[in-house]
Structure formats: structure tokens, C-alpha cells
């Protein structure tokens, strides 16, 4: 019985040991700039910059408030320095059409083939009649 308890205690001790080596706590990254402003109408702006090269800003407002077409419209940008030393920047808009990022490093779809464009134009010019 004592042997079983000893084996279980050793197994629990081995299982409870740290699974990853302890790492030193990284140095805190200083915030160089931080500003925000929120207005009673819901519009806002914010901006921040950190010591390690991260920057972000945004502004937004509620368009068509109180109507059926009410939409929160925001725009902004952010940038950061990646591990490879390259600075990546993104500008973006978020509105009733969704989130629309733009950046030199983001993939771009290929152009729509000419035949497909012609087909879309034809379909738009000749809508099908609805059958009842």
C-alpha cells in the first residue's frame, strides 16, 4: 500500500512540474503617445504609438443616426515592425460595406476576365422577368 502511494505521489510530482522552461519577464514597452476623444454624439478618435514602432489611429462616427440606413463608419491605420525588420502599414475603412484594408503587403485579386465583364454587363442590361 505504501509503495502504491509513493508511486502515485512521484507520478503526481512529475506531472506537476513546469512543462516549459521559465522565461525572463520581457521589458515593458513604453507608450510614447496616447490620445483619445469620445464625443456625446458617439463620434470618436484615438491614436497611440509605442516604443517598439507600433502605431495606430482611428476615427469614427454614426452616419444616418436614427434612420433605417444607420451605420457606424470608421477609418484608420496601423503599422508595426515585424521580426524581419520590415515595417508593415495598413489603412482601413469599416462601414456598411464591411472592413476594407489596404496595404502594399496584402494580396490583390487578379483582374476579372474580359468575357466575364461582358457577361455581367449583358446581364445587367437584360434582367430576367420574374415568373409568377
Buried (B, 14 or more C-beta within 10 A) or exposed (E): EEEEEEEEEEEEEEEEEEEEEEEEEEEEEEEEEEEEEEEEEEBBBBBBBBEEEBBBBBBBBEEEEEEEEEBBBBBBBBBBEEEEEEEBEBBBBBBEEEEEEEBEEEEEEEEEEEEEEEEEEEEEEEEEEEEE
